[in-house]
Amino acid sequence: MEVKKSFQQVIVLGFALFAMFFGAGNLILPPALGVICGKSWFSGFLMYILADAGLSVIALIAFVKARGGFVASVSRQLTPKTAFVLNFVNALCIGPLIAVPRTAATTFDIGVKPLLTNPAPWMSWVFGLVYFGVVTLLCLRPGKVVDIIGKILSPLMLAALLVLIAIGVIHPLGSAVDAAPISEALSYGLQSGYQTMDMLGVFLLGVIALLSVQESGITDTRKQMRMVALGGVVAGLGLFIVYGGLSYLGATVSGSAAMQTLAQTDRPALLITITHHLVGQYGRLLLGLIVTAACLTTAIGLTSACAKSLEEITTGKLRYQPTMIAVIVISYLLSNFGTEMILSIAAPILNVIFPIFIMLVALSFFPERIREHTYAAPLSALLALIITVLTELSGLFPSLPLHVDRLPLASFGLGWLIPALAAAGIGGVIGMFFPRKQKELKK
């Protein structure tokens, strides 16, 4: 009986994590990836799933390994002040500045706007009041978030998604064409994976997952960690299936010039068009159901997790409920900029901070004497930061002779990787002979 109950808890937790990960970006990015990559869609999808679900599951395991104290672990890998800034920026990005307002904007653009005739600008503001009102109500009890999402909203959303994907597989809209070489597909898949922000959300959503497991009556720390890790695996498998299906749907219409234009300029409209072609007049209603469930679950999870994380980072100076209200108010205001605007603003920010967290997660699996007592983490994070900033600058100002495109793996969007790994190695060797002083590293 106990084994059956544990299995059910893992499934519910896995559904909840899947739903909280699978939000606005996860819906609109895979179809665009399929359209842009064409016949190379599977290569782009593999890089996408690695940068999204793959890194997310690895980060969740790192969170579990740190026994829920990944924020403190980052402080010991870097310095308390540096880690505070990094974790604070991460919480703001995954909360009120990018991820949460994007869920509302996407829900309006895809789930509501197509149902209206010539919608006036004020309608998005009214919709936002209703949307974030629901989010507020469901976030007042953070420990109940997983049950609400995992038992009700997530299965509903997943069923609707699988119906849409099954129709597209049985009755494809066309066939994939040569649209992008594999190197470009891999690079686009990586950048799209960053845009989902799922790995960054792990450090916030993990708090909610642990809280839910604790409130279910499991008191043993090892059992709690095992439960969260298994839930992450379940969520990762679900994301793999759904992402692959949505990418395939996009690839089937890659031969259309109109679809290529939408993939570059209006990704919400691309998803609307594909759905309409697949299921006709009922497509808008089905898509509205999927988008509302996906975005609402993500908004609930991220808002609650962001408020809890900020409370932890500031050691209680920012209390949960006032912080949650502030997150919702800021998200409401920013959501009215629209989906594409939020995506365009988010891209360079995420391209800069993602590699830093990737290196910190990777180093968290090394022994303590390496990850905390050497200079591996500070040097690798610093070099990753410098190179990603220079890469973004070279994209904005092509005439600048920065030459970051000559770095190894730069064509795949990974120009920072080899230098960061080399810096980690050098920092580790230096730290073996001259260990970092520990008096300022707070436990």
N, C-alpha and C positions, 0 to 999 in steps of 0.2 A: 504493500500500500504506500509506503514511504517513497519507494523508487518511482512509482507511478505519479505521485504528487510532485516529486522533483522534476520528472520529465515534463509534466504539464507546466511547471513554473519556468523551465528553460524555454519551452516553446512560446509561452506568453511573453517572456522577456525578449526572446529573439524577434518576435513579431514587433514588439514595441521599439527595439533598437532599429530594426529595418525601417519602420515607419518614420522614426525621428531622423534617420539618415536620409531617407528618400523624400526629399522635399522639392522645392521649386527648381533648383538647378538640375537635379537628377531627372526631372521630367523633360525639360526642353533641350538639354545638352546632347544626350545620346542620338536622337533623331538627326540633329544637325551634324553630328559626327559621321553618321552613316551617309548622309547626302554629300558632304564635302569629301569624304574618303573614297566613296564609290566601291570598286572592287577590293580596295585595300581596307574596307571597313573593319574586318576582323582583326587586322594588325593594330589599327587605331583603337579598337575596342579593348584589346588585351592591355595596351598601355593605359587606357582609361580606367579599366577595372583594377589594374595594379596601383595606380595613383590614387584611386578612390577606395574601393572596398578592401584591397590588399593592404594598403598602408593603414587603413582604419582598424582592421582586425589586429595588425601588428601593434598599433598604438594602444589598442584596448588591452592587449596582453601586457604591454609595458605598464599601463595604468594598474592592472591587476598585480603585476610583479612589485610595483611600488606600494601595494596594499592601499590603493586609493589616494596615496599622497604624492602624485606625480608633480604637482605644483612645488612641493617641498623638495622633491628630487631634482627638479630643474634649478632650484635655488642653490643646491649643493654642487651641481655640475658647473654652473656659471658663478655668479655672485648674487647675494640677495637683491641688490638694487637692480642689476641687469635682468634678473629673472622676474622681478616685480613688473618692470616695464614690458617685457616680452609677454608674460601671462596676462597683463592688463590689456594690452593691444589685442591679443588673441581673443579675450572675452568680449571686447567691443566689436571686433569683426564678426565673430560668430553670433553676436547678439544684435544690438541696436543699429550698428552702422552698415551692415551688409546683409547677413543671412536672414534675420527676422523680417525686416522690411521687404526683402525680395520675395518672401512667401506670400505676403499680402498683395504685392504688385502682380505677381504671377497669377494668383487666384483671380484677381479682377480681370487681367488681360485675357486669360484663357477661359476661365469658368463663368464669368459674368458678362463681360463686354460683348462677346459674340451673340448673346441672347437679347441685347438691347439694340434699338434702332437709333442711330446717331446719338450715342451717349454724351451727355454734357460733362465738362471737366469736374463739376461739383459732385458728380455721382461717385467718383472714386473716393472722395472724402467721406461721404455718407457710408459707403461700403466699408471703409476702414474702421469707422466707429463700431459697426456691427461685428466685424471680424475680430478686432482686438478686444471688444467686449467679451466675446466668447473665450478668447485666449486668457483674459484676466480671470474669469470665473474658474477655469480649469487649472490655473496655476496657483490658486490660493492654497491648495493642498499638494505640495510637491511630491509627497510619498505616494499619492494616488495616481500620478500622471501615467505610470507604466500600465496600471490596470485599465485605465480609461482608453489608452491608445492600443494596448496589446489585445484586449478582449473585444473591442467594438470597432474602432475606426480602421485599424490596420488590416484585419481580414476583409473588410468591405472594400478597401482600396485595392488590395492585392487581387481579389477576385475580378474586379472591373478591369484591372491592367491585363491580367492573363486572358480575359475574353478578347480584348482589343488585339493583343499580340497574336493569339490563336487565329483570329480572322485574317490578320495580315500574312501569316505563314501559309494558311490554307489557300487564300486568294490574294497572292501578291499583286501589288499595283504595277509592277514592272520588273526589270532586272538591273543589277548593278552595272555601271560602266566604269571605264578608266577615268577617274577624276583626280586622283592625287597619288604620287609615288609613295612607297612604303615609308621612307624617311619622313616625309611631310605628315603622313597619317600618324606615325608614332609621336611626332612632336605635337600635333593637334590633339591627339588623345591625352598626352601628358598635361597640356595646358587645360583641357576640359576637365580632367580629373582634379586639378587644383581648384577649379571654379566651384566644384561641389562643396568644398570646405569640410568634407566629412571627417578627415583625419584630425583637423583642428577641433572639431566638435566632440571628438572622443573624450578629451580631457574635461569637458563640461558634462556631456551626457553620461559619462562613467559615474559621476557623482549621483545622478538620478537613479541609475541602474543599481548602484550599491545601496542607496537608501530604500529602494523598493524591496530588494532582497532582504535587507535587515527587518523591514516591517512585515515581511511574510513569516517571520518567526525563526529564521536561520541566524543563529548567534555565533557559530564557529567561523572564525576568520577564513580558514582554508576553504570551507564549503561555500562561503560567500564569493570568494575569488573564482572558484571553479564554476559557480553558477553564472557569473558575469562573463567569463571567458567562453563558455559553451553558448550563451546567448549571442555573443558576438559572432561565433562561427555560423549559427543559424541565420543571423542577419546577413552575413557575407554571402552565403549561398543564395539567399533570396535576391540580393542585389545583383549577383552574377546573372541569374536567369532573366531578370527584368531588364537590366541594361543591355544584355545581348539581344533581347527581343526588340527593344526600341531602336537600337542601332541598325538592326536588320531592316526594320520598317523604313528607316531613312535611306538605306542603301538601295532599296527597291525603286525609289523615285529619283535616284542620283542623275539619271539621264535627262531630267527636266530642267531647262534653263530657269524657269520660274521658281522651282524648288531650290536651286542653287542660290538664287538671289535671296530668297527668304532665309536660307540657312546662314547667310552672311549678315543680313540686316534686321531680320525680325523672326527670331527663333520661336517665340510663342505662336505667331501666325503660321509657321511651318507645321507645328504640331496640330494646330486646329485644322489645317488643310488636309493633312494626312488622315486624320481621324474622320473628317467629313467624307473623304473618298472611300474609306473602308466601311463605314457603317451608315452613310447617308444622313438623313435628317435627324436621326437619333444620336448622331455622333457628338453633337454639341452637349447634349444632356449627359451622355456617358463620360465625355471628357471633363465636363463640369464636376461630376461626381468624383472622378479620379483626382483632379487638381485640388478640389476643396479638401478632400480627405488627406492627400499627401502634404499639402502646404500647412493645413491646420495642425496636423500631428507634429510636423517639424517645428512650427512656431511655438506650440505648447512646450515641447521638450527643450528647445533652445532658450526660450525666455526663462523658464524655470531654472535650467542649468546655469545660464549666464548669471542670474541673480545669486544663486548659491555659490558660484565660483567667485564672484566679486566680493561676496561676504567673507569667503575663506581667504582670498588674496589680501584683503584689507584688515584681516583679523577682527572682523565684526564691526568695523567702523561704518561700513555700508551694510545695513541690515536687510534681510531677505525681502520683506514685503515692500518697503519704500523703493528699494532698488528695482524690484520687479515692475513696479508702476512706472518708474523712470524709463526703463528699457522699453516698455510698451508705448509710452508717449513719444519717445524719440523715433521708434520704429514706425509708428503711425504717420508722423510727419514726413519721414524720408520715403515711405512707401509710395507717396504720390508722385515721385519722380519717374516711375515706370520701370518695367523689367529691364529693358535694354540699357537704359541709362545706368542702373545699379550694376549690371553686369560689366559694363565698360569701365566704371570706376573701380570695381572690385579686382579686375584682372591684374593690374600692375602691383597692387598691394599684396595679393595672394602669391604672385610669382616671387616676391621678395621674402615673405615670412615663411612660406611652406618649406623651402630647403633647410632653414634653421631648425625647424621642428623635426624634420626627417633625420637630421644628424643627431639631435638630442635623443630621439626615440631609439635610433640604432645603438648609440652609446649606452643607453640604459640597460642593455643586455650584457654589457661587459662587467667584470668584477668591480667592486667599489673602489679599489685602489687605483683603477684606471679611469673610471668615469668621474670620480670626485677628487682624487688626490693628484691628478696630473693636469696638463694644459690641453688635453685632447679636445674637450668640449668647447672651451673659450676660443681656441684658435680656429677650429673647424667652423664654428658658428660665425665668427668674424669674417673669415674668408668667403663663406657662402653668402653672407650679407653683402660684402663688397662686390662680388662678381654679379649677383643678381641685380643690384642697384645699377651697376655699369651696363648690364644687359638691357635693362629697361630704358636707361638713358640713350643707349645706341639705337633703340627702336624709335624713341621720340625725336632724336636728333641724328639722323643717319650720316650727316657730314662729319660728326665727331670721330677722330681716329682712335677709337677705344680698342678695336681689334678683338673684342670678346668672341666674335664669330669664329676665330681661329682656335679656340680652346677645344680639347677633345670632347666629343659628344655634343658640341654646341648645336649641330644641325638637328638633334633630337630634343632640344630644349634642356639638356643636362650639362651645360658647360661648367656649372658650378661643382659637379660631383667629384671629378678626379682631384681638383685642387683642394676641396674640402676634406676628402679622404687623406690626401697627402699631409695636410695641416694637422689632422687628427693624429696621424702616425708620428709626425715630428713633435707635436705637443705631448704625446704619450711618452716618447723617449726622453724628452727634456724633463718631464715630471718624475721619471724614474730616478734621476740623479738629483733633481732639485724639486722636491714635492711642494705642492701648493700649501700655503699657510692655512690652517683650519680654524683659527680663532674667530675669523669673521663669518665662517660658514655656519649658519644657524641650523639646528636640527628641526 
